[in-house]
Amino acid sequence: MKLRRALTAVAATAVLPLAVTACSDQPSSDASAGHKKASDAAGPNAGLLNGTRLKALLLPVGELPKGYKADPKATRDSGAALAPASSKAPLKLADACPKLEASAWIQTAGMEGAAFAQGDFANAAQEEFNQEADSFRGGDAQTVMLRLGQVLKHCAHFTDKSNGTSAAVTIKTTTVPKVGDQTLKAVLSAPEWEGGTTLVASRVGNVVITTFYNVQSDDMGAAGLDLTKKIVAKAQKAQKAK
């Protein structure tokens, strides 16, 4: 299964070059005991975008390159509920690197947000664009960005072992100025792969947007940054409207 922010365990075939397989289960989007409606948000919840509003930030299929189709099983959000605050788990670098090769790579930061929305797309060539927006309380969004930077630095060179083969993966990470409040771009490549993957993480206030663009072409998914910029622009408008 892909590593994604799931409401239930969803089986899916990963379409990464030499992709690892993993899965992660997250709380249901239905309002449940201990969850507060966003309309009741106050104190530490003040100004948080819930899953419904985060969903509105994500790109529709028409914004993607021609040929992409949405994966309905991987299009989900946490709805009107806000998850209760949780303690920060320690950053675990030991097993983080392979998880960067799957869609919900924000989970390598080891922090749960108050709400999320995600959407996945693929084309006939099994290339992927995945997008996610998460809202965090207090200074947690800044901590997430710090931790993602630490993970990417730690994983600058690692060996991916999956499907009985090995790939020498290199990650080139750069900061992107004037995009949101903080933005990181990371390009994953390996001699054994056809194409590569571009990851982008961008913070807008207390929202962190992460995208994953896996392609078989030589541009390594460079268009992922421009697609992320469109989500960032929507997030900036939503933050001003709060």
C-alpha positions in Angstrom: 0.0 0.0 0.0 1.0 3.6 -0.4 2.0 5.4 2.7 -0.9 7.9 2.8 -3.0 9.7 5.3 -5.8 7.1 5.3 -9.2 7.1 7.0 -9.3 3.3 6.6 -6.7 0.8 5.3 -6.9 1.2 1.6 -5.0 -1.2 -0.7 -3.3 0.5 -3.6 -0.3 -0.4 -5.9 2.5 2.0 -5.5 3.7 3.5 -8.8 7.1 4.8 -7.7 10.3 3.8 -9.4 11.4 0.8 -7.3 8.8 1.9 -4.8 8.6 0.7 -1.2 5.3 -0.5 0.1 3.9 0.8 3.3 0.6 1.7 4.9 -0.7 4.0 7.6 -4.1 4.3 9.2 -5.3 7.6 10.6 -8.5 8.6 12.5 -11.8 8.7 10.6 -13.0 11.9 9.1 -16.3 11.5 10.8 -16.8 13.6 13.9 -16.2 11.3 16.9 -15.9 11.5 20.7 -13.3 14.0 21.7 -13.4 16.0 18.5 -14.7 19.5 18.4 -16.5 21.1 15.4 -14.5 23.8 13.8 -17.3 26.2 14.4 -16.7 25.8 18.1 -13.0 26.4 17.8 -11.5 28.7 20.3 -8.2 29.1 22.2 -5.6 26.8 20.7 -8.0 26.0 17.9 -8.7 29.6 16.9 -8.0 30.2 13.2 -7.5 26.5 12.3 -8.8 25.4 8.9 -10.8 22.2 9.2 -10.6 19.4 6.7 -13.5 20.8 4.6 -11.8 24.1 4.2 -8.4 22.5 3.5 -10.0 20.4 0.8 -11.0 23.6 -1.0 -7.3 24.5 -1.2 -6.4 21.4 -3.2 -6.1 21.4 -7.0 -8.9 19.9 -9.1 -7.9 17.5 -11.9 -8.3 20.3 -14.5 -5.3 22.1 -13.0 -3.0 19.1 -13.7 -1.3 18.1 -16.9 -3.5 16.4 -19.4 -4.1 12.8 -18.9 -4.3 12.7 -15.1 -7.3 11.2 -13.3 -8.3 11.4 -9.7 -8.0 8.4 -7.4 -11.3 8.4 -5.5 -10.0 6.0 -2.9 -7.3 8.4 -2.0 -9.3 11.6 -2.0 -10.3 12.3 1.5 -10.4 14.9 4.3 -11.1 15.1 8.0 -14.3 17.0 7.6 -15.6 19.6 10.1 -14.0 17.9 13.1 -10.7 18.9 14.6 -8.6 16.2 16.1 -7.7 16.6 19.8 -4.2 17.9 20.5 -1.6 15.1 20.8 1.9 15.0 22.2 4.9 15.5 19.9 6.5 12.2 19.1 10.3 12.2 18.9 11.7 12.6 15.4 12.7 9.1 14.1 15.4 9.3 11.4 16.3 5.7 11.3 13.5 4.5 9.2 12.4 7.8 7.5 14.2 7.6 4.2 12.1 5.0 2.3 8.9 6.8 3.5 10.0 9.8 1.3 9.2 7.6 -1.7 5.5 7.6 -0.9 2.7 10.1 -1.0 2.1 11.0 2.7 5.8 11.8 3.3 4.8 14.6 5.8 4.4 11.7 8.3 8.2 11.5 8.5 8.0 14.6 10.7 6.2 12.4 13.3 3.6 15.0 14.2 -0.2 14.8 13.9 -2.2 17.9 12.8 -5.6 19.1 13.8 -7.1 18.5 10.3 -6.1 17.4 6.8 -7.2 17.0 3.2 -5.5 15.0 0.4 -6.0 14.2 -3.2 -4.2 11.8 -5.5 -3.9 11.7 -9.3 -2.3 9.3 -11.8 -2.0 9.0 -15.5 -1.9 6.0 -17.9 1.9 5.9 -17.6 1.4 5.4 -13.8 3.0 8.7 -13.0 1.5 10.4 -9.9 0.8 13.8 -8.4 -0.3 13.7 -4.8 -1.2 16.7 -2.7 -2.0 17.2 1.0 -2.8 20.1 3.3 -2.6 19.8 7.1 -3.4 22.4 9.8 -1.4 22.5 13.0 -1.8 24.2 16.4 0.5 26.8 17.9 4.0 26.6 16.5 3.7 23.0 15.3 3.7 23.9 11.6 7.1 25.5 12.0 8.3 22.4 13.8 7.0 20.2 11.0 9.0 22.2 8.5 12.1 22.0 10.7 11.8 18.3 11.0 11.1 17.7 7.3 14.3 19.6 6.6 16.2 17.4 9.0 14.8 14.3 7.4 15.7 15.4 3.9 19.3 16.3 5.1 19.6 12.9 6.8 18.4 11.1 3.7 20.6 13.0 1.2 22.1 9.6 0.2 20.5 6.3 1.1 20.0 2.8 -0.3 16.5 1.8 -1.1 15.9 -1.9 -0.9 12.6 -3.1 -2.3 11.2 -5.8 -4.5 14.5 -7.7 -4.2 16.5 -4.9 -5.7 18.6 -1.9 -4.5 18.7 1.7 -5.7 21.3 4.3 -4.6 19.0 7.3 -4.0 20.2 10.9 -3.9 18.1 13.7 -2.6 18.9 17.3 -3.6 17.1 19.7 -1.3 16.8 23.5 -1.8 14.9 26.3 -0.1 12.5 28.2 -2.4 12.2 31.9 -1.5 9.0 34.0 -1.8 6.7 30.9 -1.8 4.5 30.9 1.3 6.3 31.5 4.6 8.7 28.6 4.2 9.2 26.2 1.3 11.5 23.3 0.7 11.9 21.4 -2.6 13.6 18.0 -2.8 14.4 16.0 -5.9 14.8 12.2 -5.5 16.8 10.4 -8.2 18.7 7.1 -8.6 20.7 5.6 -11.5 18.5 2.5 -11.3 15.3 4.6 -11.8 13.5 5.8 -14.9 12.7 9.4 -14.0 12.4 10.7 -10.4 10.3 12.4 -7.8 10.0 16.0 -6.7 8.7 16.7 -3.2 7.6 20.1 -2.1 6.7 21.3 1.4 5.4 24.8 2.0 4.1 26.5 5.1 1.4 29.2 5.0 0.7 30.3 8.6 -0.3 27.2 10.5 -1.0 25.1 7.3 1.6 22.9 5.8 1.2 21.8 2.1 3.1 18.8 0.8 3.1 17.5 -2.7 4.6 14.4 -4.3 5.2 14.3 -8.1 6.6 11.1 -9.4 7.4 10.9 -13.2 9.3 8.8 -15.6 10.7 11.8 -17.5 14.0 13.5 -17.2 12.5 16.6 -15.5 12.0 14.6 -12.3 8.6 16.1 -11.7 9.8 19.7 -11.8 6.3 20.9 -12.5 5.4 19.9 -8.9 6.7 23.2 -7.6 4.5 25.3 -9.9 1.5 23.1 -8.9 2.3 23.6 -5.3 2.5 27.4 -5.8 -1.1 27.3 -6.9 -2.2 25.6 -3.6 -0.1 28.1 -1.6 -1.9 31.0 -3.3 -5.2 29.5 -2.3 -4.0 28.9 1.3 -2.8 32.5 1.6 -6.3 33.8 0.6 -7.9 31.4 3.1 -5.7 32.6 5.9 -6.6 36.2 5.2 -10.3 35.3 5.2 -10.2 33.7 8.6 
